[in-house]
Amino acid sequence: MGGQSSSTQTQQSQTTPWAAAQPMLQGILNQLGTGLNNTGLTAAESGALNTLQSNAASGDPYAGQIGGYAQSLLNGGGANAQAGNVQDNLATLQRQLMPYANGSMIGNNPALTAQLAQIQSDVGNSINSQFAAAGRDLSGANQMAYGRGVAAAEAPVIAAQYNQDVANRFNAANALYGAGNTTANTLSGMQQNYLTNQGQGVTAAQSALDAQNYGANATLAEEAQRRGIPVQALSLLAQIGVPIAQLGQQSNGTTNTTQQMSGAQQFGAIANGIGSLFKFLPSDMRLKEDIAAVGALFDGTPVYGFRYKGAPAYHIGLMAQDVERTAPHAVLDINGYKAVDYHAATETSRKLGEAR
């Protein structure tokens, strides 16, 4: 339980404002008023805004190209445009290799035919002349020797020419296939460069728009500076003049003070008021904290160490509730709390002490 006490004080002071600052402040206010009244657009600002409005109404002149670029990318950007050429190159290679794979080109080289005919003539002339000299021409042995001679002479030629023809055709087919792929890659690279150029065009388009609006934007920035410089100057003057004006001031104030008293303090104030009459001290355990037993009187009444709630000082004494059981005449109720007359409360204990 606690109580409150309050007091009210009214203070008033006045000093004469510094009159020297008033003309300067009035001039600042006049200039601010002039600036605030001039909030309309200047002719230059209107012209710049009209230019921006006209450019905006006409739209982005590069919107079509940008849209085409995006559409091209969505369609793959031509990355597969050369797939047909690559497939045609493979088909050509297959057509050219097929005759060699199925053997249909063997012996079909016109140059080889002429070469074989020449071998047959040379071998026949050599062997037939030998048999004619011996008088055995056109004999069976002559024919056998001729056949073996032609076969022996033609076999390596035929094999070499066949292998050479096959190698030549393979080399030609591979060269054609490589050339086809190189062409396809070149065309694809050109297509990618085309798209890259388009992407750079998108960036350039924004730069072009910025350049188109540069003059109008620059004019707006200049006009903003034209407005801002006087306001900055007035702000500086205000920073100087206002503190000077505050050197003279008038103030009125009312101070209300409320003090919160603990239950022990309130009880003590009441008890002290009548202490000269009754000599009672506040000893109700409800007013105390940090209570610890430290001993007892000769009659057995406990003695405690304690602090009154809300107060730092430590005390040693009796509890009214204990005294009330042994010496109720020594306990008095004040404002709902119990107080003890220590003289009456310790009378029995003193007598016991004297008897010992």
C-alpha positions in Angstrom: 0.0 0.0 0.0 1.4 3.4 -0.8 0.4 7.1 -1.1 1.0 10.1 -3.1 1.7 13.8 -2.5 1.6 16.4 -5.2 2.6 20.1 -5.6 2.0 22.6 -8.4 4.4 25.4 -9.3 3.8 28.1 -11.9 6.9 29.9 -13.4 6.9 32.8 -15.9 9.9 34.6 -17.3 10.2 37.1 -20.1 13.1 38.8 -21.9 12.8 41.4 -24.6 13.4 39.7 -28.0 16.4 41.1 -29.8 14.9 43.7 -32.0 17.9 43.8 -34.3 17.0 40.3 -35.7 13.4 41.2 -36.6 14.0 43.2 -39.8 16.3 40.4 -41.2 13.7 37.7 -40.3 11.0 39.8 -41.9 13.1 40.1 -45.1 13.6 36.3 -45.2 9.9 35.7 -44.8 9.2 38.2 -47.6 11.6 36.5 -50.0 10.2 33.1 -49.1 6.7 34.4 -49.8 7.9 35.7 -53.2 9.4 32.3 -54.1 6.3 30.4 -52.9 4.1 32.6 -55.1 6.2 31.8 -58.2 5.5 28.1 -58.5 4.2 28.0 -62.1 6.2 26.5 -65.0 8.7 28.8 -66.8 8.5 29.0 -70.6 11.7 26.9 -70.9 10.2 24.2 -68.6 7.0 24.2 -70.6 8.9 23.9 -73.9 11.0 21.0 -72.5 7.9 19.2 -71.2 6.2 19.6 -74.6 9.1 18.1 -76.4 9.1 15.1 -74.0 5.3 14.7 -74.5 5.7 14.8 -78.3 8.4 12.2 -78.3 6.3 10.0 -76.0 3.2 10.3 -78.2 5.2 9.2 -81.3 6.2 6.1 -79.5 9.5 4.2 -79.7 10.6 4.4 -83.4 12.7 1.2 -82.9 9.8 -0.9 -81.4 9.3 -2.8 -84.7 13.0 -3.8 -84.9 13.1 -4.7 -81.2 10.0 -6.9 -81.6 11.5 -8.5 -84.7 14.7 -9.3 -82.8 12.7 -10.9 -80.0 10.6 -12.9 -82.4 13.7 -14.1 -84.2 15.2 -15.3 -80.9 12.0 -17.0 -80.0 12.1 -18.9 -83.3 15.6 -20.1 -82.6 17.5 -17.3 -84.2 18.2 -19.2 -87.4 20.4 -21.7 -85.5 18.9 -24.7 -87.4 18.6 -22.9 -90.8 21.6 -24.8 -92.2 20.4 -28.3 -91.0 19.1 -29.1 -94.6 22.5 -28.3 -96.1 24.3 -30.5 -93.7 21.9 -33.4 -94.4 22.3 -32.9 -98.2 26.1 -33.1 -97.7 25.7 -36.5 -95.9 23.3 -37.7 -98.7 25.8 -36.8 -101.4 28.6 -38.6 -99.5 26.4 -41.7 -99.3 25.6 -41.6 -103.0 29.2 -41.3 -104.0 30.4 -44.0 -101.7 27.7 -46.6 -102.6 29.1 -47.7 -106.0 32.4 -48.5 -104.3 30.7 -50.3 -101.4 28.8 -52.6 -103.7 31.7 -53.2 -106.1 30.1 -51.8 -109.3 33.1 -49.6 -110.1 35.6 -52.5 -110.5 36.9 -52.5 -114.1 34.9 -49.6 -115.2 37.7 -47.1 -115.5 38.2 -46.2 -119.2 41.9 -45.4 -118.6 42.4 -48.8 -117.1 40.8 -50.5 -120.1 43.2 -48.9 -122.5 46.1 -49.7 -120.3 45.1 -53.4 -120.1 44.7 -53.5 -123.9 48.3 -52.2 -124.3 49.6 -54.8 -121.9 47.9 -57.6 -123.8 49.4 -56.3 -127.1 52.9 -56.0 -125.6 52.8 -59.5 -124.0 51.3 -61.1 -127.1 54.0 -59.6 -129.4 56.7 -60.8 -127.1 55.5 -64.3 -126.5 54.1 -64.9 -130.0 57.4 -63.8 -131.7 59.3 -66.3 -129.5 57.0 -69.2 -130.4 57.0 -68.1 -134.1 60.8 -68.2 -134.2 60.6 -71.7 -132.8 58.0 -72.7 -135.3 55.4 -73.3 -132.6 53.1 -70.2 -133.0 49.5 -70.7 -132.4 50.3 -73.9 -130.5 48.6 -74.8 -127.2 51.8 -73.9 -125.4 51.8 -70.6 -127.2 48.3 -69.8 -126.0 49.0 -70.9 -122.4 52.1 -68.8 -122.2 50.3 -65.8 -123.7 47.5 -66.1 -121.1 49.8 -66.4 -118.2 51.9 -63.5 -119.4 48.9 -61.2 -119.8 47.5 -62.2 -116.4 50.9 -61.7 -114.7 51.4 -58.3 -116.3 47.8 -57.0 -115.8 47.1 -58.2 -112.2 49.2 -55.6 -110.4 48.1 -52.8 -112.7 44.5 -53.7 -112.1 44.9 -53.8 -108.3 46.9 -50.6 -108.1 44.5 -48.7 -110.3 41.5 -50.0 -108.4 43.0 -48.9 -105.1 43.9 -45.6 -106.5 40.4 -45.0 -107.9 38.9 -45.9 -104.6 41.2 -43.6 -102.7 40.6 -40.8 -105.1 36.8 -41.1 -104.8 37.0 -41.3 -101.0 39.2 -38.2 -100.9 36.9 -36.4 -103.2 33.8 -37.3 -101.2 35.4 -36.3 -97.9 36.5 -33.1 -99.4 33.0 -32.4 -100.6 31.6 -33.3 -97.2 34.1 -31.0 -95.4 33.4 -28.2 -97.8 29.7 -28.6 -97.2 30.1 -28.4 -93.4 32.5 -25.5 -93.7 29.9 -23.6 -95.8 27.1 -24.4 -93.3 29.3 -23.2 -90.4 30.2 -20.0 -92.2 26.5 -19.3 -93.0 25.5 -20.0 -89.4 28.3 -17.7 -88.1 27.0 -15.0 -90.4 23.5 -15.5 -89.0 24.7 -15.3 -85.4 26.6 -12.1 -86.2 23.4 -10.7 -87.7 21.6 -11.4 -84.5 24.4 -9.9 -82.4 24.2 -6.7 -84.5 20.5 -6.6 -83.8 21.1 -6.9 -80.1 23.6 -4.0 -80.3 20.9 -2.1 -82.2 18.5 -2.4 -79.2 21.2 -0.8 -77.0 21.8 1.8 -79.5 18.1 2.6 -79.8 17.9 3.5 -76.1 21.0 5.7 -76.5 19.3 7.3 -79.4 16.2 8.1 -77.4 18.4 9.5 -74.6 20.1 11.7 -77.1 16.8 12.8 -78.5 15.6 14.0 -75.1 18.9 15.3 -73.9 18.1 19.0 -74.6 14.8 18.9 -72.8 16.2 17.1 -69.8 19.1 19.4 -69.6 16.8 22.4 -69.7 14.7 21.0 -66.8 17.9 20.4 -64.8 19.0 24.0 -65.4 15.6 25.3 -64.4 15.7 23.3 -61.2 19.0 24.9 -60.4 17.5 28.3 -61.2 14.8 27.6 -58.6 17.1 25.9 -56.1 19.9 28.4 -55.7 17.6 31.2 -54.2 16.0 28.7 -51.8 19.4 27.5 -50.7 20.5 31.0 -50.0 17.3 31.7 -48.0 17.9 28.5 -46.0 21.4 29.7 -45.1 20.0 33.1 -44.0 17.4 31.3 -41.9 20.1 29.2 -40.2 21.9 32.4 -39.2 18.9 34.5 -38.3 16.6 32.2 -36.4 19.2 31.4 -33.6 19.8 35.1 -33.2 16.1 35.8 -32.8 15.9 33.1 -30.2 18.2 35.1 -27.9 15.1 37.0 -26.8 12.3 34.8 -25.7 9.3 34.6 -23.5 8.2 31.5 -21.6 5.3 30.5 -19.4 5.1 27.1 -17.7 3.4 25.2 -15.0 5.1 22.4 -13.1 3.2 19.6 -11.4 5.1 17.4 -9.1 3.8 14.1 -7.7 5.7 12.1 -5.2 5.0 8.4 -4.6 5.5 7.2 -1.1 5.9 3.6 0.0 3.6 2.1 2.6 6.4 2.2 5.2 7.2 5.9 4.4 3.5 6.8 4.6 3.1 4.9 7.8 6.2 6.5 9.2 5.0 10.0 8.4 1.7 9.3 10.2 3.4 7.5 13.1 6.0 10.3 13.5 3.1 12.8 13.7 1.8 11.1 16.8 5.0 9.5 18.0 5.5 12.2 20.6 2.2 11.1 22.2 2.3 7.3 21.9 6.0 6.4 21.1 4.9 3.7 18.8 7.1 2.5 15.9 5.9 0.8 12.7 6.5 -2.9 13.1 3.9 -4.6 10.9 5.6 -7.4 8.9 3.6 -6.3 5.8 5.8 -3.1 5.8 9.1 -5.1 5.8 11.2 -7.3 3.5 14.4 -9.3 3.6 13.2 -10.6 7.0 15.6 -12.9 8.9 15.5 -14.2 12.5 18.6 -13.0 14.5 17.6 -14.0 18.1 15.0 -13.7 20.8 14.2 -11.7 24.0 14.3 -13.3 27.5 10.5 -14.0 27.2 11.0 -15.8 23.9 9.7 -13.0 21.6 11.7 -13.3 18.2 14.0 -10.6 17.1 14.5 -10.1 13.3 16.7 -8.2 10.9 14.8 -6.5 8.1 14.5 -3.6 5.7 11.4 -1.4 5.3 10.0 -1.8 1.8 11.4 0.8 -0.6 14.1 1.8 1.9 17.8 0.8 1.8 18.6 0.9 5.6 18.8 -2.4 7.5 17.2 -2.6 11.0 16.8 -5.1 13.9 13.6 -5.2 15.8 10.3 -6.9 16.6 7.3 -7.9 14.5 4.0 -6.5 15.6 2.3 -9.8 14.9 4.6 -11.6 17.4 4.2 -8.9 20.1 0.4 -9.0 19.6 0.3 -12.6 20.9 2.3 -11.9 24.1 1.7 -8.2 24.8 -1.4 -7.1 22.9 -1.5 -3.8 24.9 1.8 -2.8 23.3 0.3 -3.0 19.8 -1.6 -0.1 18.1 -3.3 -0.1 14.7 -2.5 3.1 12.7 -4.1 3.5 9.2 -4.5 -0.2 8.8 -0.9 -1.2 9.9 0.3 -2.3 13.3 2.8 -0.3 15.4 4.6 -1.4 18.6 5.4 0.5 21.8 8.8 -1.1 22.4 8.9 0.0 26.1 5.7 -1.9 26.8 6.6 -4.8 24.5 9.9 -5.5 26.2 8.8 -4.9 29.8 8.4 -8.6 30.6 11.7 -9.5 29.1 13.5 -6.8 31.1 12.0 -8.2 34.3 13.2 -11.7 33.5 16.6 -10.4 32.7 16.8 -8.5 36.0 15.7 -11.7 37.9 18.6 -13.6 36.4 
